[in-house]
């Protein structure tokens, strides 16, 4: 019996729920996601890295979540839930906005803006902007390896609109639609994607179960004038024309779909001290399965220390342990500010650091 089958069996018995209908709904969502062909990848430890478009969508969001090793699908209690599990924003009582800057590997800049706004008893809406960019580089060719005098840039962008709602006091569901764009010099590609997430609070010590499917959508294809070539259709014949205009056809690539299931629970909650433990299991369509582990220690609700381990069991992973910390400060009764930092180990590559600034109002 697999891990997911055991979860389904326990849910069907009502172990995690006082409401059988919610158990059946949760099971249905999990089975539906697992039964879709994209999740039919065999467990043969074969990596499919670099077989999808828009891989920037797989970069984790939020210094808090990264500090916890990316084990956040069941925690999902701030604006970064827009990335990890959109159902989480349904639990927000106040509006929240987060700004994130990450100096990614190879000098790449990664920025994220996310906002969530409760709208009465209807639900919570969210918006997000993800941007990845590099500094301009010289155009080099085989004939001019030192540069042609031209420069080119690379940039990725994702715009998201989300809606989440609490169906009961224990069960939440969320949807996030995204417009995606990739550009490199004169070439570009666009696409659309959908995220779906659920969050369920059990009666077992308040343990939460989260599930999300991210980046479900069609394929993306690069188009632009850089595919223009001059072609000779009959080079062996006299009088042939070697300046016939033609365009190369680029391949279409699928989006990096990721299915995540996670558990989170406060293993210590006494007085000023609180410790939260979280674990996520992930199934991407471009790599092998992996597990993320994370913990967060909170002192008096204003000082936070975090640690975790990313990509456990992932084939050929360079990522491993993560560290982080944060502070919460009440500016006044209406506005609360959160400052978070994370450090991520990348093995043979450059280690990354991320800073997040959040406002709750």
N, C-alpha and C positions, 0 to 999 in steps of 0.2 A: 504494500500500500504506500502510495507516494505521500509527500508532505501535504500537498493540496487536498488529496483525498481524505487525509486524517482531519484536516481543518473542516472540510465539508461535512464529514461524519459527526464531528463534535457540534457543529452549528445545527445540523438537522436534529440533534438530540436536545437542542435548546440550552446547551451548556453556557454559551456566551450571551444568550438573549432571553429576555422575559417575553418577547413577542415573536411567535413562530413565523408570522408573515415577514418580518424583517430578516429573519434567518434565511428564509427561502429566497428573498430578494437578493441578499448578499451572495448566496450560492449561485443564483442565476447569473449575476454579473461576472463572477469569477469564471464559471464554466464557459460563458459566452466568449470571454477574452481568450481563454486557453484553447478553445475549440477553433478559433479563427486560424486560417492557414499560416499567417505570419508567425504564429507561435509553434509551428510544427517542426521547427529546427531540431534535428536530432541531437541527443546529448552525447556527441562523439568528440567533444573537446576540439572542434574545428573552429578556428577564428575566422570571422568574416569582416575584419577591420578594413575600412576604406572601400566598402561596397555600397555605401549610402550617400545621399546628398545631405547638405545642411547639417553636418556633424557638429556644428557649434551648439545645436540644440541639446547635446548631451553634456555640456559643461554645467556642473552644478551651480545653483544660485543661492547666495546668502552665506555670510561668514558664520552665522550660527549653525546652519545646517552642515556646512563643510567642516566646521570644527568638530561636529559630531559624526564625522566619517560619512556624511551623506545618508545617514539612517534617519530619514525625516518624514517619510510618507505617512506614518501614523502619529507623529508629533504635530506637524502642520497646523500650528496655532498662531501664525503671524502672516504678514503680507507675502512672504516668499512661498506660501502654500500655493500660490498661483502657478508655480513651477512644479512643485513636488506632488501636490494633491489638491486640486482646486476645491474639493469639498471642504477643506479646512477653513477657508475664509468664511464659511457659513457660521462658524463659531465666534467670529469677531463681534464684540459688543460696540466697539468704536471704529471710526475710520482710521486707516493706517497707510502710511506711505514709506517706501524703503528705496534708498539709493545705494547702489553697490558698484564698486570699482575693483577690478582684479587685473593685476599685471600678469598676464598669462605667459606661457612658455614662448620662446622665440621672439620676444618683444611685442607680442600681440596684446592689444588693449581690449578688455572685455567689460562692458558696462550694462547695468540692468536697472530699470525703474519699474516699480510695481506699486499699485494703489488698490485699496479695497474700501468700499463704502456701503455700510448697511443702509437699506431703504425700508425702514419700518418693519412690518411683519411679512413683507414680500420675500425678502432674501437679501443677498449681498452681491453687488456687482464689483468687478475688478478689471483693471486695465494694466497692461504690461508692455514694456519696450525693451528688447534685447538687442544689443549692438556689439559687433566684433569688428575690429579694424586694425590695419597695420599702417606704418609710415610708407610713403611712396618709395618705390624701388626703381632702379634703372632697367630699361628694356634691353635685353641682351639677345643676340642671335648667334648662329654658328659663324657667320661671316664677320660679325662685330661683337666678339665676346666681352669687350671692355665697355660696351654700351653704344646705343644708337643716338644718344642725346635725348631720347624720349623717356618719360617716367610713367609708371602705372601704379594703381592702387588696388587693394582688395578690401571688400567690406561685406558683412552679413548683417541682416536685420530681420527681426521678428516682432510683429505687433499682435497683441492678444487682447481679447475681450472675454470676460468670464462671468458666469452667474452660478451662485450656489445657494442652497436652501436647506434648512433643517426640516426633514420630514417628520421627525419626532424629537424628543429631548435627547435621544441617543444616536440617531442615525441621520447622516448628512450626505448630500450628493452635490456634485459640481461639474460644470462643463466649461471648457475653455477653447475658444476658436482662435486660430492664429493665421495671419498672413506672413509668408516667409519670402525673403528676397536674398539672393546672393549675386555679387558682382565681382568681376575681375577684368580690369581694363575696359574693353569695349563689349564684353560678354556679360550676360545676366540671365538669371533664372528665377522664376516665381512659383509659388505653390501655396496650398492651404492645408491646415492640419487641425485635428480635434483632439483635445485631452478630455478624459472622463475620470472622475475619482469618487470614491465613497469613503466615509469615515464612520466607524461604529464604536461606541463606548460600551464595554461589557460591564457586567455586575461583579466581575472578578477583580477586586481591588482597583476599579477604575481603569483597567487595561483597555487600550484602544487598538483597534484593528483598522488599518488603512489599505486601500487598494487603488491603483491608478494605472491607466493606459495612456501613454504620452505619444504625441506626434503621429496619430493615425491619419493618413491622407494619401494622396496620389503621388506619382513620381514627378521628379523635377528634371528639366533638360536645359542646358546652357545654349543660348542663342545670341547671335550678334555678328557684326561684320568681320570679326577675326577668323571666322570660318571660310571667308572668301579665298579662293585659289584660282590660278590660271591652269587649265588642264588641256592636255593634248589627247584627243580621243583616239587618234590613229597615228602614233609616233613613227611607225615603220613604213608609212606610205608617203610617197612624194607629194609635196604641196600641202601637207597637213598643217593645221593651225594649232600652235602651242599656246595661244592666248584666249582660249575659249573660257568665258567666266563660269565658275561653278562654286558650289558651297559644300563643305564637308558636313556630314550629319553626325551630331554628337549623340551619345547614348542617353537614355533616361535612367535615373537612379531612384530607388525608393527612399523614403524618409526613415530616419533612425527611430523606429518604434520600440518603446520600452514598456514592459509590464512589470509593475512593482507590487509587492505585498509586504506589509510591515506590521510590527507589534511595538507598542510603547507603553511603559508603565513606570509609575513612581515607586521605586524600591525603598525609598526613605523619604518620609514627609513628617518631620517632627520639629516644631518650633521654628527656628530660623534656618534650619538646614533641610535641603531637599535634593534628592538625587533621582534623575530620570534615566532609565535605560531604554534603548531602542535598537531594533534589529530589522533590517530590510533584506528581502530576497528579490533579485531583479533578473528578468529574462529579456535581453535585447535581441533584435533581429540581425545585428551585425557583429555579434561576439558571443562568447560563452556565458553561461549563468554565473552570477557572483552574489556575494553577501556583504552588506555593510553593517558595521557595529558602531554604536556611539553611546556616550554618557554625558550628562550635563549636571554639574553641581551648582546649586543656587544658595547663596547666603543672604538671608533677610530680604530676598526679592529684588536686590539691586546689584549684586556682584555675582558673576557667572564664570565658571571654569569648565572647559569642555575637552573631550578627547575622543578619538575614534580610530577605526581601521577601515579603509576602503578596498573594495574589489577583492575580497577574500575569495579564493578559488578561481578567480578570473585567469584565463590563459595569457601568459606573457604580459602581465600588468606591471607598469612602473610605479603605480600609486600604491601607497600603503598607509602609514599612520598620519593622523591629523591632530592638530592642537588648536585651541582657541579660547577666547574669553570675551566678556562683555560687561557693560555697565548700563543701568537704567536710572534715569534722573527725571524727577518731576519738576518741570519748569514752573508750572502752576497747576491749579486744579483741573484745568482743561487740556493741557498739553504735556505729553510725556515723550522724552527723547531716549533712544536706544543706540548705543555705539558698540559695534562688534568687530572682532578681528579673528582671522583664521590663518593658520600656516599649514601647507599641504606638501608632504614629501613626494617627490617624483623620481626617486631612484637616480638613474643616470642622467636625467634631464634636470633643467633648472627648477628648483622648488618655487612654489607660488605662494603669494600672500594676498589676502582679500580684506577689504574694509567695507563695512556696511553702516549706514546711518539711517535710522528709522524715526518716524514721528507718529505718535498716536494722539488723536484729537477727537 
